[in-house]
Amino acid sequence: MCLPDENERKREFYNGPAWYLLVLQSTVDQSWFRLYNGQAADYRHRRRTHQTSANSKDPSQFVHKVWAVARTGRWAKFGILGKPVRNPNWTDADEQMWWNLGEIFFGLAF
């Protein structure tokens, strides 16, 4: 039996669906921070979407609106809060309800 190496395990962990937390902070104002939690069918893609919208200064994107409040020296840290497991007996509506409940739970927790 061949065990996956550390990089392969990390790749597998960061790919696919996840509930996540985004921490926005400013190096100029150490007391300023915002927490944003969400859900993504593809965590890596969603993370890139957040980063791109913030860097492109797209005013229609939530992350840019929040970052615009901070002064210079803004940065973000992303983290996975959980990885949902799909029950094969669930309908798409059941799965979406589970995703939404998880996002609400993490929103209340943070």
N, C-alpha and C positions, 0 to 999 in steps of 0.2 A: 504494500500500500504506500502510495506517495502522498505526503502531506503538502498542502499548498504553502508556498513561502509567504513571508510577512507582507510583501508588496501585493501579492495576489489576493490575500485576505483583505487588505485595505481597499483594493480596487472593488472587490465584491461588496464590501460593506458600504462604500460610498456610491455605488451604482444602484439604480432601481428606486423603489418607493421609500419615502421616509417622512416623518414629522420632523421639523427642524426649528431651530432658534437662531435668529439673527440679532447680534448685539451691535448696536451703532454707538460709537463713542467719538470724542474729540480730544485731541492732545492739547488743544488750546484751553479748553474749559473742562478740567478733570471731573467736575461734578455733572456734566451733561452726558446723558446716555439714553437710549431708547431700546426697548426689547420688541421684537417682532417674531411671532411664531407662525408657522404655516405648514402646509402639506404639499407634497410633490410626488407625482407618479414617477418622475425621473429626477432625483435630487441633484445630480451634477448639472443637468440642464437648467433647473430652476435657479440654482446658485449662480450660474453664468448669466441668466436673465436679470437677476437682481444687480449683479456687478455691472453689467452693460448699461442698464437703465440709470444707475447712479452716475456712472462715468460719462454717459452721453448727455446728461442733464435734461432728460426727457421729462417735462413737467407733468405728463399724464401718469407717470409711474410713482407708486407709493413711496418706494425707497428714496427716490430723488427728492420728493416733497419733504420727507423727514430729514434727510441729510442737508437740505437747503437751510434748515433752521440752525444747524451747527455752523460754527465759523470754520476757518481753515483747519487743517490737521485732522480731518475726519478719517475714520477707519471702521471697518466692520469685521466681525468674527462670526463665522458660521459653525453650527454644531448640530449633530443629529440627536434628536430626543428619543426617537424610537423608530423601529422598522416594523411595519404591519405585516402580518401573515394572512394571506387570503384563505378563507375556508372554501373548498371546492364546491360546497353546496349552496353558497351565497349567490344571489342574483347581483347584477350590477348595482341595483338600488341598495341592497344590503351592504355591499362593499363601500359605496359612497357614504352611507350613514355611519359606518364604522370609522371612516376617514374623518368625517365631520365631528363625530364625538371625540375622537382623539385630539383633533385640533382645538376643540373647545376646552377639553381637559387641560391641555398644556397652556392654553391662554389663561385659564384660571390659576394654574400653578405658578405662572411667571407674571 
